[in-house]
Amino acid sequence: MQPMTETAPLRALALVCSLKPSPAPSSSELMARQVLEALEEHGVTGDLVRVVDHAVHPGVEVDMGDGDAWPGIRDRLMAADILLLSTPTWVGHMSSVAQRVLERLDAELSERDEQGRPRVFGKVGAVAVVGNEDGAHKISADVMQAFSDVGFTVPAQAATYWNGEAMQGVDYLDLDETPEAVASTTATLAANAAHLARLLEATPYPPVG
């Protein structure tokens, strides 16, 4: 792979939406770390938050008050150029933690910059899904639609995933090695996300209204 020649620093934030609090092993965290490692090859430094470790309150406001941990996570999101949401699959759907993250992101619709644009305009969104049941395509579609709705830009092939054999107990973190198809898809996601983030940094969206 040819190294990136661009020098503009970029940052990524991975929100891991496992139902398991730290330090329990998490397939969603493993895949998120693999995406962050792939992004490093394109000059992107990364940070990771396991959301369930924090008291993120339900709601659709920037700050729900009374000890809500979302504003602190949001500060880290706002400092990033790329947001990765990594979620397990439960009964064919994203985790309840991932759904809560999307609900909290809804507040960005009313948060505007000095040019009238949503504050997440110019940020890139991507998704990672793991599970030993079907649902990755549906989850990816739901997350990417939500990202687009609130103002993130979704690059080509912005999802990486692993589905284990149906009705079996093997998890992604149980694998001896990363399947080639997953590794290739993760590499493409990282390359496209970094490329798009640099384009948006160099050429921002026009003012709104």
Phi, psi and omega in degrees: 000134179285134178292152178289141180263345181293145182253351182297124181289139177233152178233147176236148174235127175256122174261109182270123188251035172300152173276352184266124176287157175296147009260024181301139177301144184220123175295323179297321178290320178302312180294322178298318179295325177295321177295317179297322177296320178294324178293327178302328179294347180245023175077023181252123175271147187232158177224156184222139176231125170271107193299323184294344176286352185239150182278075177275114185281154174291150178145177182231030176247160177300319181224117180269004174073180172051054175084012180299127182273350184299319181305322178293319176294320179298322178302320179291323177297316182293337177275354182259157175262335183231131175248125173250126172256121181244123186223147169281170176253124176232127184044042175081006184231166171296162179293160176297331177294317178296319178299321179295320178301314180297322178296321179291327177293341179302333180297339182292344177299331182255003179262113188242152174270184185293348178254014175083005181270145170307142186295343178268359172304136182094349175265148183256138179244140178216166187220144174232137184227135174231156176166150176262041174206167181290161175138350186298318181294318180294316179298314179302317180298317181295316182294315182293326175295317178297317177303312181298319181301318185271352172124357175288157174252133184256122180283171174299139178050059187271012181234139170235147184202164171221126172247121176282176179297135183301139174065027176242169186254011181278128178258166181302321182287350177275348184291145178289330178208161179286127177303143184302320181297321179291314180300318180294318180293320177298318179297319179294315177305312183297314181298315183289322180295316179295318180299312182293321179299321179291321177297317181290328176293321181283326183227085183294162174296153181289161176301154180258135175072000000 
